[in-house]
Amino acid sequence: MENVFEIILSEIKKFLNEDDYRMWHKAPDADDAPMHDMTVLFPDDFYSTDAVRIYRNIGDAQAINLIQSTRNQPDKLIKIYRAVPQTDEGLEINNGDWVTINLDYAKRHAESNIDGQYKIVSKTVPAKNLYNEGNSLFEWGYYVK
């Protein structure tokens, strides 16, 4: 006899496509703040020398400095990363994907969500294709409009 947890998990798997490489974590939306203009979400102090101190609860110095370097430069190229299940061959970063600007963050996300069976894919894209909702400077939505 199956226990209740196994029955519930089985029903959830029927509802959700567990093979979907996007998993259940949905990307910030293309209507959120573009990387090259974070003033859509934050005051101008985001671009100040105090930004690392002010916004350290949602990002680190490396992320903040990278984002600041794209200000008013929508075509500046940024390397992005995404963890995907190791069993999914040929996966690449696609329109609408959740991505990160930090390789270590992608690895940590994978280790906690893909049980160690993952690979990291990367792509270099213009800053204008990355959008943030303001709760983490490591998490971005990738959209080509």
N, C-alpha and C positions, 0 to 999 in steps of 0.2 A: 504494500500500500504506500502510495506517495504521500509525503508530508505536505502540509499546507503551503510551505514556501516553494516547493518544486512545482506545485499546481499553479500558483500565482505566477511564477517565473515563466512557465510554459505558456500561459495566457498572454503575458506581456510580449513574449517573443513572437506570438502570432500577430499581435497588433503592430509591433515595431519590427522593421527589417533589421535584424541584428547583424546582417552582413553589410549594411550600409556603412561605408568608410567614414561618413560624417558623424556617425554615432548619434548621441542625443544632444550633444553640445552644439547649439546653433550660433552661427556667426553674427557679430554686430551687423546692422543693416546698412545698406548704401545710402540711407537718409541720415545716418549719424555723421559725426565729425570726420572730415577727410584729414589724413595725416598732415597735409601741408597747411591746414588752417584749424588748429585745435581751439581757437577762440569761439568756435561754434558751441563748445561745451564749457570751456574754462575762461576765466578772466585773462587779461593780458599778462598777468604775473606768471603764467605758464611759460612765457618766453624770457623771463628774467633770470638773473643769476641765482635767485632764491628758489627756483622751481624744484630742485632736487630736495631741498629741505621741506618745502610746502607739500609736494606731491609724492613723497617717498612711500606713503601707504598704498599707492596704486602702481608704483613703478620704481625702477632703480635709476642710478645716475646714467648708466649706459643707454637705457631705453629713452630717458628724457632727453639726453644730449642728441641722440639719433633723430628723434622726432623734431626737436628744435632746429636741427640742421636742414630740415625740409621746408621750413616756414616760407611761404610764398614761392615755393619751387615744386610745383605739382609734377614735373617731369623728372625730378631727382630719382635715381634708381636705388631701390632698397631690396636687400635679400630677405626673403621670407621663408618660413619653415612650417611643415605640417607633419605630424605623426600619423601614420596609417598602419593598419594591420599588415604584418609581414606576409601573410598569405595572399594579399591582394596584389597581383602582378600588374605592372603597367600603370599604376595610379600616379597621377600628377596633381598639381594644384589646379583646381577648377574654379570658375566663376561661382561665387556664393560660399566658398569654403571659409571655415575658421582657420586663421593662420596666426603665427607669432613672428616677431622680429628678433626673438632670442632663441638660439639653438638649445641652450640648457633648459629653457622653459618647455620647449617642445618635447624634450626627452623626459622631463619630470611628468608632464601631462600624460605621455604614453605609458610610463611605468605605473602610473596610478589608474589608468583607464583601459589599457590594452594588455595587461598582465605580462609585460616584458616581451611579447611577441610582436614587435613593431619595427618599422623602418622610418627614417626621416626623409621626406622629399623636400626639395627647395626650389626656389625660382627667384629671379631678380625682376622686379616690377617697378613701375613708376609710383611715387607716393600718392598720386591722385586716385589710385585703385585700392587704397587701404582706408578702412573706416573703423572708428572706435566709438563705443557707447559710453565711455567715461568711468567704468568700474575697474578696469585694469589696462595699464599701458602696454601689457604684453599680449593682449588678445585683440585681434583685428579681423574684420571681414574683408575678403578680397572680392572686388567687383570690377568688372570691365564694363563700362556703360557704353 
